[in-house]
Protein backbone atom coordinates (compact mmCIF):
# COMPACT_ATOMS: atom_id res chain seq x y z
CA UNK A 1 0.00 0.00 0.00
CA UNK A 2 2.81 2.38 0.89
CA UNK A 3 4.49 1.68 -2.44
CA UNK A 4 1.25 2.40 -4.30
CA UNK A 5 0.84 5.73 -2.43
CA UNK A 6 4.43 6.66 -3.25
CA UNK A 7 3.88 5.78 -6.92
CA UNK A 8 0.68 7.88 -7.06
CA UNK A 9 2.46 10.82 -5.42
CA UNK A 10 5.28 10.69 -7.98
CA UNK A 11 2.72 10.47 -10.82
CA UNK A 12 0.87 13.52 -9.46
CA UNK A 13 4.09 15.54 -9.23
CA UNK A 14 5.05 14.60 -12.80
CA UNK A 15 1.59 15.60 -14.07
CA UNK A 16 1.83 18.98 -12.33
CA UNK A 17 5.31 19.59 -13.77
CA UNK A 18 4.16 18.81 -17.31
CA UNK A 19 1.20 21.17 -16.86
CA UNK A 20 3.51 23.96 -15.72
CA UNK A 21 5.80 23.45 -18.69
CA UNK A 22 2.84 23.74 -21.11
CA UNK A 23 1.89 27.05 -19.52
CA UNK A 24 5.34 28.55 -20.11
CA UNK A 25 6.53 29.17 -23.65
CA UNK A 26 10.14 28.53 -24.45
CA UNK A 27 12.16 31.55 -25.61
CA UNK A 28 12.09 30.34 -29.20
CA UNK A 29 8.29 30.15 -29.32
CA UNK A 30 7.45 33.52 -27.75
CA UNK A 31 5.12 35.69 -29.86
CA UNK A 32 6.98 38.59 -31.42
CA UNK A 33 5.92 41.90 -29.92
CA UNK A 34 4.41 44.44 -32.30
CA UNK A 35 6.49 47.62 -31.89
CA UNK A 36 5.45 49.27 -35.16
CA UNK A 37 3.72 52.28 -33.57
CA UNK A 38 6.51 52.65 -31.04
CA UNK A 39 9.03 52.51 -33.93
CA UNK A 40 7.56 55.41 -35.89
CA UNK A 41 7.00 57.53 -32.78
CA UNK A 42 10.59 56.96 -31.67
CA UNK A 43 11.80 57.92 -35.15
CA UNK A 44 9.57 60.99 -35.06
CA UNK A 45 8.47 60.37 -38.65
CA UNK A 46 6.05 58.27 -40.65
CA UNK A 47 7.79 57.03 -43.80
CA UNK A 48 5.28 57.09 -46.64
CA UNK A 49 5.92 55.41 -49.98
CA UNK A 50 4.39 56.85 -53.16
CA UNK A 51 5.06 57.55 -56.84
CA UNK A 52 5.11 61.20 -57.91
CA UNK A 53 5.51 60.68 -61.67
CA UNK A 54 2.17 61.56 -63.23
CA UNK A 55 0.86 61.82 -59.70
CA UNK A 56 -1.73 64.58 -60.14
CA UNK A 57 -3.90 64.94 -58.02
CA UNK A 58 -2.54 62.32 -55.58
CA UNK A 59 1.01 63.55 -54.91
CA UNK A 60 3.28 65.40 -57.31
CA UNK A 61 6.01 68.02 -57.44
CA UNK A 62 4.75 71.54 -56.85
CA UNK A 63 5.39 73.42 -60.14
CA UNK A 64 5.80 76.64 -58.16
CA UNK A 65 8.21 75.16 -55.62
CA UNK A 66 10.65 72.59 -57.00
CA UNK A 67 11.53 69.85 -54.55
CA UNK A 68 8.24 70.21 -52.66
CA UNK A 69 5.24 67.96 -53.16
CA UNK A 70 1.52 68.62 -53.10
CA UNK A 71 -1.68 66.66 -53.70
CA UNK A 72 -4.68 65.33 -51.80
CA UNK A 73 -2.71 62.34 -50.50
CA UNK A 74 0.07 64.65 -49.35
CA UNK A 75 -2.55 66.49 -47.28
CA UNK A 76 -3.93 63.21 -45.90
CA UNK A 77 -0.46 61.90 -45.00
CA UNK A 78 0.35 65.14 -43.17
CA UNK A 79 -2.97 65.02 -41.32
CA UNK A 80 -2.44 61.40 -40.22
CA UNK A 81 1.12 62.15 -39.05
CA UNK A 82 -0.20 65.15 -37.13
CA UNK A 83 -2.69 62.91 -35.34
CA UNK A 84 0.19 60.58 -34.41
CA UNK A 85 2.25 63.51 -33.12
CA UNK A 86 5.03 63.07 -35.69
CA UNK A 87 5.98 64.33 -39.16
CA UNK A 88 5.65 62.59 -42.51
CA UNK A 89 8.53 61.83 -44.87
CA UNK A 90 7.84 60.95 -48.49
CA UNK A 91 9.83 58.05 -49.98
CA UNK A 92 9.52 58.12 -53.78
CA UNK A 93 9.27 54.78 -55.57
CA UNK A 94 7.72 53.57 -58.85
CA UNK A 95 4.03 52.74 -58.41
CA UNK A 96 4.29 49.09 -59.39
CA UNK A 97 7.08 48.53 -56.81
CA UNK A 98 5.27 50.07 -53.82
CA UNK A 99 4.03 46.80 -52.28
CA UNK A 100 7.37 44.94 -52.68
CA UNK A 101 9.24 47.96 -51.30
CA UNK A 102 6.82 48.13 -48.36
CA UNK A 103 7.47 44.47 -47.60
CA UNK A 104 11.24 45.09 -47.76
CA UNK A 105 10.91 47.81 -45.12
CA UNK A 106 11.69 50.79 -47.35
CA UNK A 107 8.87 52.75 -45.66
CA UNK A 108 6.10 52.34 -43.06
CA UNK A 109 3.01 52.81 -45.22
CA UNK A 110 2.14 52.84 -48.92
CA UNK A 111 -0.60 55.26 -49.95
CA UNK A 112 -0.95 56.10 -53.63
CA UNK A 113 -4.39 55.28 -54.98
CA UNK A 114 -3.90 51.67 -53.84
CA UNK A 115 -7.02 49.59 -54.36
CA UNK A 116 -8.06 46.91 -51.87
CA UNK A 117 -7.75 43.94 -54.21
CA UNK A 118 -7.96 40.37 -52.93
CA UNK A 119 -4.44 39.56 -54.17
CA UNK A 120 -2.91 42.44 -52.20
CA UNK A 121 -4.96 41.57 -49.13
CA UNK A 122 -3.14 38.24 -48.93
CA UNK A 123 0.27 39.89 -48.48
CA UNK A 124 -0.32 43.23 -46.69
CA UNK A 125 -2.64 44.85 -44.15
CA UNK A 126 -5.21 47.38 -45.33
CA UNK A 127 -6.38 50.45 -43.44
CA UNK A 128 -10.00 51.53 -43.44
CA UNK A 129 -10.92 53.06 -46.83
CA UNK A 130 -10.16 56.77 -47.23
CA UNK A 131 -11.66 57.35 -50.69
CA UNK A 132 -14.29 55.74 -52.95
CA UNK A 133 -13.25 55.74 -56.59
CA UNK A 134 -14.84 54.47 -59.79
CA UNK A 135 -13.63 53.90 -63.35
CA UNK A 136 -13.81 56.44 -66.16
CA UNK A 137 -13.29 56.05 -69.91
CA UNK A 138 -11.24 58.67 -71.76
CA UNK A 139 -11.07 58.96 -75.56
CA UNK A 140 -9.81 61.43 -78.15
CA UNK A 141 -11.95 64.53 -78.71
CA UNK A 142 -13.13 63.39 -82.14
CA UNK A 143 -14.04 59.83 -81.05
CA UNK A 144 -17.70 58.81 -81.29
CA UNK A 145 -19.53 55.64 -80.32
CA UNK A 146 -17.65 54.93 -77.07
CA UNK A 147 -19.30 55.59 -73.73
CA UNK A 148 -19.69 52.16 -72.11
CA UNK A 149 -17.36 49.30 -71.16
CA UNK A 150 -19.06 47.16 -73.82
CA UNK A 151 -18.08 49.74 -76.46
CA UNK A 152 -14.40 48.96 -75.80
CA UNK A 153 -14.64 45.46 -77.29
CA UNK A 154 -12.35 45.19 -80.29
CA UNK A 155 -10.45 48.30 -79.15
CA UNK A 156 -6.96 48.96 -77.79
CA UNK A 157 -7.35 50.30 -74.26
CA UNK A 158 -4.50 51.59 -72.11
CA UNK A 159 -4.35 51.56 -68.33
CA UNK A 160 -1.92 51.48 -65.42
CA UNK A 161 -0.47 48.07 -64.59
CA UNK A 162 -1.62 46.38 -61.40
CA UNK A 163 -4.84 48.37 -61.05
CA UNK A 164 -8.51 47.47 -60.69
CA UNK A 165 -8.99 49.01 -64.15
CA UNK A 166 -6.61 46.43 -65.62
CA UNK A 167 -8.55 43.64 -63.89
CA UNK A 168 -11.84 44.92 -65.34
CA UNK A 169 -10.40 45.17 -68.85
CA UNK A 170 -8.84 41.70 -68.75
CA UNK A 171 -12.10 40.20 -67.48
CA UNK A 172 -13.97 41.71 -70.45
CA UNK A 173 -13.63 39.59 -73.57
CA UNK A 174 -12.50 41.20 -76.80
CA UNK A 175 -10.50 44.11 -75.39
CA UNK A 176 -6.82 44.50 -76.30
CA UNK A 177 -5.29 45.67 -73.01
CA UNK A 178 -2.16 47.85 -73.08
CA UNK A 179 -0.57 48.39 -69.65
CA UNK A 180 1.89 51.10 -68.69
CA UNK A 181 4.03 51.55 -65.57
CA UNK A 182 3.07 55.24 -65.22
CA UNK A 183 -0.22 57.12 -65.68
CA UNK A 184 1.13 59.71 -68.11
CA UNK A 185 2.17 57.08 -70.69
CA UNK A 186 -1.40 55.81 -71.08
CA UNK A 187 -2.80 59.25 -71.86
CA UNK A 188 0.17 60.04 -74.14
CA UNK A 189 -0.50 56.82 -76.09
CA UNK A 190 -4.15 57.89 -76.47
CA UNK A 191 -3.18 61.38 -77.59
CA UNK A 192 -0.73 59.93 -80.14
CA UNK A 193 -3.32 57.51 -81.55
CA UNK A 194 -1.56 54.35 -80.34
CA UNK A 195 -4.64 53.25 -78.39
CA UNK A 196 -8.37 53.93 -78.72
CA UNK A 197 -9.17 54.70 -75.09
CA UNK A 198 -7.87 54.83 -71.52
CA UNK A 199 -9.62 53.36 -68.49
CA UNK A 200 -8.51 54.63 -65.09
CA UNK A 201 -9.84 55.86 -61.75
CA UNK A 202 -12.02 58.98 -61.65
CA UNK A 203 -9.47 61.27 -59.91
CA UNK A 204 -6.90 60.37 -62.59
CA UNK A 205 -9.36 60.87 -65.45
CA UNK A 206 -10.36 64.25 -64.01
CA UNK A 207 -6.71 65.33 -63.85
CA UNK A 208 -5.48 63.97 -67.19
CA UNK A 209 -8.53 63.46 -69.39
CA UNK A 210 -10.75 66.42 -68.60
CA UNK A 211 -7.90 68.93 -68.66
CA UNK A 212 -6.38 67.84 -71.99
CA UNK A 213 -7.87 69.77 -74.96
CA UNK A 214 -7.25 66.76 -77.24
CA UNK A 215 -9.12 64.30 -74.98
CA UNK A 216 -12.50 63.91 -73.29
CA UNK A 217 -14.04 61.74 -70.57
CA UNK A 218 -17.16 59.88 -71.66
CA UNK A 219 -20.07 57.98 -70.14
CA UNK A 220 -20.98 57.33 -66.54
CA UNK A 221 -18.31 56.08 -64.17
CA UNK A 222 -18.53 52.42 -63.07
CA UNK A 223 -16.65 49.77 -61.12
CA UNK A 224 -16.72 51.45 -57.73
CA UNK A 225 -13.92 50.57 -55.30
CA UNK A 226 -11.92 51.79 -52.31
CA UNK A 227 -8.51 53.36 -51.79
CA UNK A 228 -6.70 52.06 -48.73
CA UNK A 229 -3.35 52.50 -47.02
CA UNK A 230 -1.13 49.39 -47.13
CA UNK A 231 1.02 48.28 -44.19
CA UNK A 232 3.16 45.24 -43.45
CA UNK A 233 1.31 42.22 -42.04
CA UNK A 234 3.14 42.45 -38.73
CA UNK A 235 2.42 46.18 -38.21
CA UNK A 236 -1.06 45.89 -36.71
CA UNK A 237 -0.42 48.44 -33.95
CA UNK A 238 0.51 51.05 -36.54
CA UNK A 239 -2.53 50.10 -38.64
CA UNK A 240 -4.82 50.60 -35.64
CA UNK A 241 -3.32 54.05 -35.03
CA UNK A 242 -3.71 55.00 -38.71
CA UNK A 243 -7.35 53.87 -38.64
CA UNK A 244 -7.96 55.90 -35.51
CA UNK A 245 -6.45 58.96 -37.20
CA UNK A 246 -8.63 58.43 -40.30
CA UNK A 247 -11.73 58.21 -38.10
CA UNK A 248 -10.86 61.55 -36.52
CA UNK A 249 -10.33 63.14 -39.95
CA UNK A 250 -13.66 61.81 -41.20
CA UNK A 251 -15.56 62.97 -38.10
CA UNK A 252 -14.03 66.44 -37.75
CA UNK A 253 -14.54 67.37 -41.42
CA UNK A 254 -10.86 67.57 -42.32
CA UNK A 255 -11.02 64.74 -44.89
CA UNK A 256 -14.03 66.29 -46.63
CA UNK A 257 -12.22 69.65 -46.68
CA UNK A 258 -9.21 68.04 -48.37
CA UNK A 259 -11.38 66.46 -51.09
CA UNK A 260 -13.28 69.71 -51.62
CA UNK A 261 -9.99 71.59 -51.96
CA UNK A 262 -8.82 69.19 -54.70
CA UNK A 263 -12.16 69.01 -56.49
CA UNK A 264 -12.72 65.30 -55.89
CA UNK A 265 -15.49 65.39 -53.28
CA UNK A 266 -18.55 63.57 -54.62
CA UNK A 267 -21.63 61.63 -53.37
CA UNK A 268 -19.68 58.33 -53.43
CA UNK A 269 -17.84 59.48 -50.29
CA UNK A 270 -20.99 59.04 -48.20
CA UNK A 271 -20.07 55.34 -48.11
CA UNK A 272 -17.06 56.15 -45.91
CA UNK A 273 -18.99 58.52 -43.67
CA UNK A 274 -18.43 61.86 -45.41
CA UNK A 275 -21.47 64.07 -45.99
C-alpha positions in Angstrom: 0.0 0.0 0.0 2.8 2.4 0.9 4.5 1.7 -2.4 1.2 2.4 -4.3 0.8 5.7 -2.4 4.4 6.7 -3.2 3.9 5.8 -6.9 0.7 7.9 -7.1 2.5 10.8 -5.4 5.3 10.7 -8.0 2.7 10.5 -10.8 0.9 13.5 -9.5 4.1 15.5 -9.2 5.0 14.6 -12.8 1.6 15.6 -14.1 1.8 19.0 -12.3 5.3 19.6 -13.8 4.2 18.8 -17.3 1.2 21.2 -16.9 3.5 24.0 -15.7 5.8 23.5 -18.7 2.8 23.7 -21.1 1.9 27.1 -19.5 5.3 28.6 -20.1 6.5 29.2 -23.7 10.1 28.5 -24.4 12.2 31.6 -25.6 12.1 30.3 -29.2 8.3 30.2 -29.3 7.4 33.5 -27.8 5.1 35.7 -29.9 7.0 38.6 -31.4 5.9 41.9 -29.9 4.4 44.4 -32.3 6.5 47.6 -31.9 5.4 49.3 -35.2 3.7 52.3 -33.6 6.5 52.7 -31.0 9.0 52.5 -33.9 7.6 55.4 -35.9 7.0 57.5 -32.8 10.6 57.0 -31.7 11.8 57.9 -35.2 9.6 61.0 -35.1 8.5 60.4 -38.6 6.0 58.3 -40.7 7.8 57.0 -43.8 5.3 57.1 -46.6 5.9 55.4 -50.0 4.4 56.9 -53.2 5.1 57.5 -56.8 5.1 61.2 -57.9 5.5 60.7 -61.7 2.2 61.6 -63.2 0.9 61.8 -59.7 -1.7 64.6 -60.1 -3.9 64.9 -58.0 -2.5 62.3 -55.6 1.0 63.5 -54.9 3.3 65.4 -57.3 6.0 68.0 -57.4 4.8 71.5 -56.8 5.4 73.4 -60.1 5.8 76.6 -58.2 8.2 75.2 -55.6 10.6 72.6 -57.0 11.5 69.9 -54.5 8.2 70.2 -52.7 5.2 68.0 -53.2 1.5 68.6 -53.1 -1.7 66.7 -53.7 -4.7 65.3 -51.8 -2.7 62.3 -50.5 0.1 64.7 -49.4 -2.6 66.5 -47.3 -3.9 63.2 -45.9 -0.5 61.9 -45.0 0.4 65.1 -43.2 -3.0 65.0 -41.3 -2.4 61.4 -40.2 1.1 62.1 -39.1 -0.2 65.2 -37.1 -2.7 62.9 -35.3 0.2 60.6 -34.4 2.2 63.5 -33.1 5.0 63.1 -35.7 6.0 64.3 -39.2 5.6 62.6 -42.5 8.5 61.8 -44.9 7.8 60.9 -48.5 9.8 58.0 -50.0 9.5 58.1 -53.8 9.3 54.8 -55.6 7.7 53.6 -58.8 4.0 52.7 -58.4 4.3 49.1 -59.4 7.1 48.5 -56.8 5.3 50.1 -53.8 4.0 46.8 -52.3 7.4 44.9 -52.7 9.2 48.0 -51.3 6.8 48.1 -48.4 7.5 44.5 -47.6 11.2 45.1 -47.8 10.9 47.8 -45.1 11.7 50.8 -47.3 8.9 52.7 -45.7 6.1 52.3 -43.1 3.0 52.8 -45.2 2.1 52.8 -48.9 -0.6 55.3 -50.0 -1.0 56.1 -53.6 -4.4 55.3 -55.0 -3.9 51.7 -53.8 -7.0 49.6 -54.4 -8.1 46.9 -51.9 -7.8 43.9 -54.2 -8.0 40.4 -52.9 -4.4 39.6 -54.2 -2.9 42.4 -52.2 -5.0 41.6 -49.1 -3.1 38.2 -48.9 0.3 39.9 -48.5 -0.3 43.2 -46.7 -2.6 44.9 -44.2 -5.2 47.4 -45.3 -6.4 50.5 -43.4 -10.0 51.5 -43.4 -10.9 53.1 -46.8 -10.2 56.8 -47.2 -11.7 57.4 -50.7 -14.3 55.7 -52.9 -13.2 55.7 -56.6 -14.8 54.5 -59.8 -13.6 53.9 -63.4 -13.8 56.4 -66.2 -13.3 56.0 -69.9 -11.2 58.7 -71.8 -11.1 59.0 -75.6 -9.8 61.4 -78.1 -12.0 64.5 -78.7 -13.1 63.4 -82.1 -14.0 59.8 -81.0 -17.7 58.8 -81.3 -19.5 55.6 -80.3 -17.7 54.9 -77.1 -19.3 55.6 -73.7 -19.7 52.2 -72.1 -17.4 49.3 -71.2 -19.1 47.2 -73.8 -18.1 49.7 -76.5 -14.4 49.0 -75.8 -14.6 45.5 -77.3 -12.4 45.2 -80.3 -10.4 48.3 -79.2 -7.0 49.0 -77.8 -7.4 50.3 -74.3 -4.5 51.6 -72.1 -4.4 51.6 -68.3 -1.9 51.5 -65.4 -0.5 48.1 -64.6 -1.6 46.4 -61.4 -4.8 48.4 -61.1 -8.5 47.5 -60.7 -9.0 49.0 -64.2 -6.6 46.4 -65.6 -8.5 43.6 -63.9 -11.8 44.9 -65.3 -10.4 45.2 -68.8 -8.8 41.7 -68.7 -12.1 40.2 -67.5 -14.0 41.7 -70.4 -13.6 39.6 -73.6 -12.5 41.2 -76.8 -10.5 44.1 -75.4 -6.8 44.5 -76.3 -5.3 45.7 -73.0 -2.2 47.9 -73.1 -0.6 48.4 -69.7 1.9 51.1 -68.7 4.0 51.6 -65.6 3.1 55.2 -65.2 -0.2 57.1 -65.7 1.1 59.7 -68.1 2.2 57.1 -70.7 -1.4 55.8 -71.1 -2.8 59.3 -71.9 0.2 60.0 -74.1 -0.5 56.8 -76.1 -4.1 57.9 -76.5 -3.2 61.4 -77.6 -0.7 59.9 -80.1 -3.3 57.5 -81.5 -1.6 54.4 -80.3 -4.6 53.3 -78.4 -8.4 53.9 -78.7 -9.2 54.7 -75.1 -7.9 54.8 -71.5 -9.6 53.4 -68.5 -8.5 54.6 -65.1 -9.8 55.9 -61.8 -12.0 59.0 -61.6 -9.5 61.3 -59.9 -6.9 60.4 -62.6 -9.4 60.9 -65.4 -10.4 64.2 -64.0 -6.7 65.3 -63.9 -5.5 64.0 -67.2 -8.5 63.5 -69.4 -10.8 66.4 -68.6 -7.9 68.9 -68.7 -6.4 67.8 -72.0 -7.9 69.8 -75.0 -7.3 66.8 -77.2 -9.1 64.3 -75.0 -12.5 63.9 -73.3 -14.0 61.7 -70.6 -17.2 59.9 -71.7 -20.1 58.0 -70.1 -21.0 57.3 -66.5 -18.3 56.1 -64.2 -18.5 52.4 -63.1 -16.6 49.8 -61.1 -16.7 51.5 -57.7 -13.9 50.6 -55.3 -11.9 51.8 -52.3 -8.5 53.4 -51.8 -6.7 52.1 -48.7 -3.4 52.5 -47.0 -1.1 49.4 -47.1 1.0 48.3 -44.2 3.2 45.2 -43.5 1.3 42.2 -42.0 3.1 42.5 -38.7 2.4 46.2 -38.2 -1.1 45.9 -36.7 -0.4 48.4 -34.0 0.5 51.0 -36.5 -2.5 50.1 -38.6 -4.8 50.6 -35.6 -3.3 54.0 -35.0 -3.7 55.0 -38.7 -7.4 53.9 -38.6 -8.0 55.9 -35.5 -6.4 59.0 -37.2 -8.6 58.4 -40.3 -11.7 58.2 -38.1 -10.9 61.5 -36.5 -10.3 63.1 -40.0 -13.7 61.8 -41.2 -15.6 63.0 -38.1 -14.0 66.4 -37.8 -14.5 67.4 -41.4 -10.9 67.6 -42.3 -11.0 64.7 -44.9 -14.0 66.3 -46.6 -12.2 69.7 -46.7 -9.2 68.0 -48.4 -11.4 66.5 -51.1 -13.3 69.7 -51.6 -10.0 71.6 -52.0 -8.8 69.2 -54.7 -12.2 69.0 -56.5 -12.7 65.3 -55.9 -15.5 65.4 -53.3 -18.6 63.6 -54.6 -21.6 61.6 -53.4 -19.7 58.3 -53.4 -17.8 59.5 -50.3 -21.0 59.0 -48.2 -20.1 55.3 -48.1 -17.1 56.1 -45.9 -19.0 58.5 -43.7 -18.4 61.9 -45.4 -21.5 64.1 -46.0 
